[in-house]
Amino acid sequence: MQIKRSGKRWGKVWPILALLVTAAVVLSGCYGSQAKGWSGPASADGRIFVGSLDGRLVGVNASDGSPLWLDEEAGTLGTSDSGVALYGSPAVGEGLVYLAGYNGKIYAFVPETGALRWVYPREGNLGSSIAAGLAVAQGRVYFVCSDGSIYALDAATGDKLWMVETESKIWSTPTVDGDTLYVGCFEKKLYAFNTGDGTKRWELETGGAIVSPVLVSEGTVYFGTFDRYFYAVDAAGGSLKWGSEVMGGKWFWAEPVIYNGVVYAPDLDGKVYILDAASGAEVTGAVELDSPISSAPVMVGDKVVLATEDGYVYALDTASYQKGTPLIDVKEESGEIAKSTSRKIYAPLSAADGVVYIKAQTASEDVLYAVDVAGRQLLWSRSLVKSEGD
């Protein structure tokens, strides 16, 4: 199956696409020897876990940001792997916290202590970087390598259950729904695999590269591509349901969210496209946030919480489609954390119990924020840079 779009714009798009990929490589962490990445927070059971810029798993209490672990070795990836860049957010499930390293290794930690439970592969690495996050479901950990290989591990032991190879470069975090794993790739394809044994169920050729995780809701897969359109595909058979008439100004990098039959699709052009989930028609004009959106939004009640790269966080009202004033501007936040005009937000957001968790970063520091959405109040903020005593 194939999605066909007019190719008249591609002469202009491809040079800019090359620049975008180059920029992504720069963001990927070639800042000397220090690790980089855009790992976001994950919340579970009153605790927040996040991958730091210096290559550690950090665990804090959701209530006040205090550290979960006092042992200085907790959350570390091992002395030989210090400085590992972390792009995917941690995944929590099956009693452990899982983290993928750009060095081609998967780590599983005990959430209560930060102790390393297992690592895969046991020796060496997979021979390819991992630039995406993981999915945990059905007692298994699913992840992809940049070279296009897809793995399933036993979540308790880290033993390999299966591996399949594609001919595609993959940066997209896989999505599991029921017994199917969905993942997009750079070579303009969307794949669906059986989670049990890795057999391919279908593939769909799209109009552009897919780098964001796809959204699966009520039997439909939603995603945007680098052709600047947004799509809905039948989850069971891979047939196209609709392609949006509206075209984004740039590329869809962040995962969308859906609420009450409406899809909210952030774009690197700084706009949020608001589409009818059944037809793909615009429900209203795109909401302008004035800065690229590469951070995946979250739903908090009936609000779509979004973060822009320039450090503003908004709660978009799903009744009026108004963005209102920012919940927080991380560049202007003061108090325990010093002001920084260069602090950016690239990492996906996380939310629990009405609070949104945001990781913002500079070239040398990352900071975690907790914001009460209804009260529009900063609850706490914590630097993730390791210091003496941490």
MIVEX-411944 format. One record per residue (C-alpha): residue in three letters; x, y, z; residue number from 0. Coordinates in steps of 0.1 Angstrom, whole numbers, always signed. Each point is the difference from the previous one (the first is absolute). Last residue first. Layout:
R  code   east  north     up  pos
R   ALA      X      Y      Z  NUM
...
end
This chain:
R  code   east  north     up  pos
R   ASP   +237   +139   +452  389
R   GLY    +25    +12    +26  388
R   GLU    +24    +15    -24  387
R   SER    -19    +11    -32  386
R   LYS    -17    -18    -28  385
R   VAL    -18    +22    -24  384
R   LEU    -37     -7     +1  383
R   SER     -9    +34    +13  382
R   ARG    -33     +0    +19  381
R   SER    -31    +20     -3  380
R   TRP    -31     +2    +23  379
R   LEU    -37     +6     +1  378
R   LEU     -2    +26    -28  377
R   GLN    -36    +12     +1  376
R   ARG    -27     +2    -27  375
R   GLY    -26    -12    +26  374
R   ALA    -16    -24    -25  373
R   VAL    +33    -10    -16  372
R   ASP    +21     -5    +31  371
R   VAL    +36     +3    -13  370
R   ALA    +29    -23     +8  369
R   TYR    +33    +10    -16  368
R   LEU    +32    -21     -8  367
R   VAL    +32    +19     -9  366
R   ASP    +27    -10    -24  365
R   GLU    +35    +15     -1  364
R   SER    +29     +3    -24  363
R   ALA    -12     +8    -35  362
R   THR    -32    +14    +15  361
R   GLN    -30    -20    +11  360
R   ALA    -37     -2     +9  359
R   LYS    -17    -30    +13  358
R   ILE    -37     +4     +8  357
R   TYR    -24    -19    +23  356
R   VAL    -37     +8     -1  355
R   VAL    -21     -2    +31  354
R   GLY    -37     -8     +0  353
R   ASP     +4    -34    +16  352
R   ALA    +27    -12    -24  351
R   ALA    +16    +16    -30  350
R   SER    +30     -5    -23  349
R   LEU    +15    +23    -27  348
R   PRO    +22    -11    -29  347
R   ALA    +35    +15     -1  346
R   TYR    +10    +29    -22  345
R   ILE     -4    +30    +24  344
R   LYS    +26    +27     -1  343
R   ARG    +20    +20    +26  342
R   SER    +20    +27    -18  341
R   THR    -12    +30    +19  340
R   SER    +10    -16    +33  339
R   LYS    -13    +12    +34  338
R   ALA    +14    -17    +30  337
R   ILE    -18    -29    +16  336
R   GLU    -10     +2    +37  335
R   GLY    -21    +31     -6  334
R   SER     -5    +12    -36  333
R   GLU    -19    -11    -30  332
R   GLU     +5    +24    -29  331
R   LYS    +15    -24    -26  330
R   VAL    -23    -28    +12  329
R   ASP    -30    +20    -10  328
R   ILE    -29    -15    +18  327
R   LEU    -37     -6     -3  326
R   PRO     +1    +22    -30  325
R   THR    -29    +25     -7  324
R   GLY    -31    -13    -17  323
R   LYS     +2    -27    -27  322
R   GLN    -36     +2    -12  321
R   TYR    -16    -29    -17  320
R   SER    -33    +10    +16  319
R   ALA    -12    -34    +14  318
R   THR    +33    -18     -2  317
R   ASP    +19    +27    +19  316
R   LEU    +37     +0     -7  315
R   ALA    +22     -1    +31  314
R   TYR    +32    +17    -11  313
R   VAL    +37     -5     +9  312
R   TYR    +26    +25    -13  311
R   GLY    +37     -9     -2  310
R   ASP    +12    +10    -35  309
R   GLU     -5    -35    -12  308
R   THR    -37     +2     +6  307
R   ALA    -19    -21    +26  306
R   LEU    -36    -12     -2  305
R   VAL    -27    -10    +25  304
R   VAL    -32     -9    -16  303
R   LYS    -27     +8    +26  302
R   ASP    -32    -20     +7  301
R   GLY    +15    -18    +30  300
R   VAL    +38     +1     -6  299
R   MET     +7    -14    -34  298
R   VAL    +36     -1    -11  297
R   PRO    +22    +16    -27  296
R   ALA    +30    -15    -17  295
R   SER    +30    +24     -1  294
R   SER    +11    +10    -35  293
R   ILE    -21    +32     -3  292
R   PRO    +17    +28    -19  291
R   SER     -7    +35    +13  290
R   ASP    -28    +26     -5  289
R   LEU    -28    -20    +17  288
R   GLU    -25     +4    -28  287
R   VAL    -32    -20     +3  286
R   ALA    -11    -15    -33  285
R   GLY    -34    +10    -13  284
R   THR    -30    -19    +12  283
R   VAL    -14    -35     -3  282
R   GLU    +23     -5    -30  281
R   ALA    -12    -31    -19  280
R   GLY    +18    -33     +6  279
R   SER    -33    -19     -4  278
R   ALA     -5    -21    +32  277
R   ALA    +26    +16    +23  276
R   ASP    -11    +35     -9  275
R   LEU    +32    +21     -1  274
R   ILE    +16    +27    +21  273
R   TYR    +34    +10    -13  272
R   VAL    +23    +14    +27  271
R   LYS    +24    +26    -14  270
R   GLY    +37     +8     +7  269
R   ASP    +12    -10    -35  268
R   LEU    +15    -31    +16  267
R   ASP    -35    -14     +2  266
R   PRO    -24    -11    +28  265
R   ALA    -29    -22     -9  264
R   TYR    -32     +2    +21  263
R   VAL    -25    -26    -11  262
R   VAL    -37     +4     +8  261
R   GLY    -24    -28     +8  260
R   ASN     -5    +10    +36  259
R   TYR    +37     +3     +7  258
R   ILE    +30    -12    -21  257
R   VAL    +37     +6     +4  256
R   PRO    +28     +4    -26  255
R   GLU    +36    -13     +3  254
R   ALA    +25    +27     -8  253
R   TRP    +21     +4    -32  252
R   PHE    -27    +10    -26  251
R   TRP    +20    +20    -26  250
R   LYS     -2    +36    -13  249
R   GLY    -28    +23    -10  248
R   GLY    -25    -27     +4  247
R   MET    -23     -9    -28  246
R   VAL    -38     +1     +4  245
R   GLU    -19    -25    -21  244
R   SER     +8    -27    +25  243
R   GLY     +3    -36    -12  242
R   TRP    -28    -24     +7  241
R   LYS     -8    -36     +7  240
R   LEU    +30    -16    -16  239
R   SER     +2    -38     +2  238
R   GLY    +23    -16    +25  237
R   GLY    -21    -31     +6  236
R   ALA     -7     +0    +37  235
R   ALA    +10    +35    +10  234
R   ASP    -19    +17    -28  233
R   VAL    +21    +31     -8  232
R   ALA     -5    +37     +8  231
R   TYR    +24    +25    -14  230
R   PHE    +16    +35     +4  229
R   TYR    +18    +19    -27  228
R   ARG    +33    +18     +1  227
R   ASP    +18    -24    -24  226
R   PHE    +22     -6    +31  225
R   THR    -27    -21    +15  224
R   GLY    -29     +2    +24  223
R   PHE    -17    -28    +19  222
R   TYR    -33    -16    +10  221
R   VAL     -6    -37     +1  220
R   THR    -37    -10     +3  219
R   GLY    -17    -29    +18  218
R   GLU    -15    +20    +28  217
R   SER    +32    +21     +6  216
R   VAL    +36     -7    -10  215
R   LEU    +24    +30     +0  214
R   VAL    +33     -4    -19  213
R   PRO    +33     +7    +15  212
R   SER    +18    +29    -18  211
R   VAL    +27     -5    -27  210
R   ILE    -20     -8    -31  209
R   ALA    +16     +8    -34  208
R   GLY    -23    +11    -28  207
R   GLY    -29     -8    -23  206
R   THR     -8    -34    +15  205
R   GLU     +7    -36    -10  204
R   LEU    -21    -22    +22  203
R   GLU    +11    -33    +15  202
R   TRP    -20    -30    +12  201
R   ARG     -1    -28    +25  200
R   LYS    +38     -5     +3  199
R   THR     +9    -29    +22  198
R   GLY    +17    +10    +33  197
R   ASP     -8    -31    +20  196
R   GLY    -26    +11    +26  195
R   THR     -2    +37     -7  194
R   ASN    -12     -6    -35  193
R   PHE    +14    +29    -21  192
R   ALA    -15    +31    -17  191
R   TYR    +23    +22    -21  190
R   LEU     -4    +36    -12  189
R   LYS    +23     +9    -29  188
R   LYS    +16    +31    -13  187
R   GLU    +37    -11     +0  186
R   PHE     +5    +19    +32  185
R   CYS    -21    -24    +21  184
R   GLY    -33     -5    +17  183
R   VAL     -8    -26    +27  182
R   TYR    -31    -19    +10  181
R   LEU     +0    -31    +23  180
R   THR    -31    -22     +0  179
R   ASP    -14    -23    +27  178
R   GLY    -21    +26    +17  177
R   ASP    +14    +34     -8  176
R   VAL    +38     +4     +2  175
R   THR    +17    +32    -13  174
R   PRO    +36     +0    -11  173
R   THR    +22    +31     +6  172
R   SER    +10    +14    -34  171
R   TRP    +36     +5     -9  170
R   ILE     +1    -28    -26  169
R   LYS    +22     -3    -31  168
R   SER    -17    -25    -23  167
R   GLU     +9    -33    -16  166
R   THR    -18    -20    +27  165
R   GLU    +14    -26    +23  164
R   VAL    -19    -21    +25  163
R   MET    +10    -11    +35  162
R   TRP    -15    -24    +24  161
R   LEU     -2    -11    +37  160
R   LYS    +33    +15    +11  159
R   ASP     +6     -5    +38  158
R   GLY     -2    +32    +20  157
R   THR    -10    -19    +31  156
R   ALA    -33    +15    +12  155
R   ALA    -11    +18    -31  154
R   ASP     +8    -29    -23  153
R   LEU    +13    +18    -31  152
R   ALA    -16     +9    -34  151
R   TYR    +22    +16    -26  150
R   ILE     -3    +19    -33  149
R   SER    +29     +6    -24  148
R   GLY     -2    +31    -22  147
R   ASP    +36    +12     +2  146
R   SER    -10    +26    +26  145
R   CYS     -9    -27    +24  144
R   VAL    -36     -7    +12  143
R   PHE    -15    -10    +33  142
R   TYR    -26    -23    +16  141
R   VAL     +2    -11    +36  140
R   ARG    -22    -29     +9  139
R   GLY    -22    -12    +29  138
R   GLN    -31     +8    -21  137
R   ALA    +10    +36     -5  136
R   VAL    +30    +23     +3  135
R   ALA     +8    +23    -29  134
R   LEU    +34    +16     -4  133
R   GLY    +14    +34    -11  132
R   ALA    +18    +10    -31  131
R   ALA    +35     +9    -12  130
R   ILE    +16    -35     +6  129
R   SER    +34     -2    -17  128
R   SER    +11    -31    -19  127
R   GLY    +25    -28     +6  126
R   LEU    -22    -16    +26  125
R   ASN    +24     +6    +29  124
R   GLY    +29    -17    +18  123
R   GLU     -8    -27    +26  122
R   ARG    -33     -8    +17  121
R   PRO    -20    +15    -29  120
R   TYR    -21    +11    +17  119
R   VAL     +4    +11    +36  118
R   TRP    -15    -13    +32  117
R   ARG    -12    +10    +35  116
R   LEU    +20    +33     +4  115
R   ALA     -7    +15    +34  114
R   GLY    -21    +32     +1  113
R   THR    -12    -10    +35  112
R   GLU    -38     +0     -1  111
R   PRO     -3     +1    -38  110
R   VAL    +22    -31     -6  109
R   PHE    +17     +7    -33  108
R   ALA     +0    -15    -35  107
R   TYR    +25    +11    -26  106
R   ILE     +0     -5    -38  105
R   LYS    +32     +5    -21  104
R   GLY     +8    +14    -34  103
R   ASN    +22    +29    +11  102
R   TYR    -29    +24     -5  101
R   GLY    -13    -15    +33  100
R   ALA    -35    -14     +6   99
R   LEU    -15     +2    +34   98
R   TYR    -23    -23    +19   97
R   VAL    -15     +4    +35   96
R   LEU    -11    -32    +17   95
R   GLY    -30    -16    +18   94
R   GLU    -16    -13    -33   93
R   GLY     -3    +35    -12   92
R   VAL    +17    +34     -3   91
R   ALA    +15    +14    -33   90
R   PRO    +28    +25     +1   89
R   SER     -1    +28    -27   88
R   GLY    +20     -6    -32   87
R   TYR    +29    +22     -9   86
R   LEU    +27     -9    +25   85
R   ALA    +37     +7     -7   84
R   VAL    +24    -22    +18   83
R   GLY    +26    +19    +20   82
R   SER    +10    -28    +23   81
R   ASP     -2    -34    -17   80
R   SER    +32    -17    +13   79
R   THR     -8    +12    +36   78
R   GLY    -35    -15     +0   77
R   LEU    -33    +14    -12   76
R   THR     -6    +21    +31   75
R   GLY    -35     +1    +16   74
R   ALA    +13     -7    +35   73
R   GLU    +38     +2     +3   72
R   GLU     -1    +30    +23   71
R   ASP    -23    -18    +24   70
R   LEU    -25    +25    +13   69
R   TRP    -29    -10    -21   68
R   LEU    -35    +15     -5   67
R   PRO    +11    +35     -3   66
R   SER    -23    +28    +12   65
R   GLY    -21    +16    -28   64
R   ASP    -28    +10    +25   63
R   SER    -31    -22     -5   62
R   ALA    +12    -19    -31   61
R   ASN    +29    -16    +19   60
R   VAL    +31     -1    -21   59
R   GLY    +19    -26    -21   58
R   VAL    +28     +8    -23   57
R   LEU    +13    -25    -26   56
R   ARG    +34    +11    -10   55
R   GLY    +18    +12    -32   54
R   ASP    +13    +35     +8   53
R   LEU    -30    +16    -18   52
R   SER    -24    -18    +23   51
R   GLY    -25    -28     -7   50
R   VAL    -32     +4    +20   49
R   PHE    -20    -18    +26   48
R   ILE    -28    +16    +21   47
R   ARG    -15    -17    +30   46
R   GLY    -35     +1    +15   45
R   ASP     -9    -35    -13   44
R   ALA    +12     +6    -35   43
R   SER    +11    +31    -20   42
R   ALA    +24     +0    -30   41
R   PRO    +21    +31     -8   40
R   GLY    +16     +8    -34   39
R   SER    +32    -11    -16   38
R   TRP    +12    +27    -24   37
R   GLY    +37     -9     -4   36
R   LYS    +35     +9    +10   35
R   ALA    +31    -17    +14   34
R   GLN    +31    +21     +7   33
R   SER    +31     -9    -21   32
R   GLY     +0    +30    -23   31
R   TYR    -35    +13     -7   30
R   CYS     -9    -25    -27   29
R   GLY    -33     -7    +17   28
R   SER    -30     -9    -21   27
R   LEU     -8    +36     -4   26
R   VAL    +27     +3    -27   25
R   VAL    -14    -32    -16   24
R   ALA    -35    +15     +1   23
R   ALA    +13    +31    -17   22
R   THR    +15    -20    -28   21
R   VAL    -33    -18     -4   20
R   LEU    -18    +33     -2   19
R   LEU    +25    +14    -25   18
R   ALA     -5    -31    -22   17
R   LEU    -38     +6     +3   16
R   ILE     +6    +35    -12   15
R   PRO    +17    -12    -31   14
R   TRP    -27    -27     -5   13
R   VAL    -30    +24     +3   12
R   LYS     +6    +24    -29   11
R   GLY     +2    -27    -27   10
R   TRP    -26    -19    +19    9
R   ARG    -28    +25     -6    8
R   LYS    -12    -14    -33    7
R   GLY     -1    -36    +12    6
R   SER    -38     -2     +3    5
R   ARG    -10    -25    +26    4
R   LYS     -5    -38     -2    3
R   ILE     -3    -21    +31    2
R   GLN    +10    -36     -8    1
R   MET    -11    -35     +7    0
end
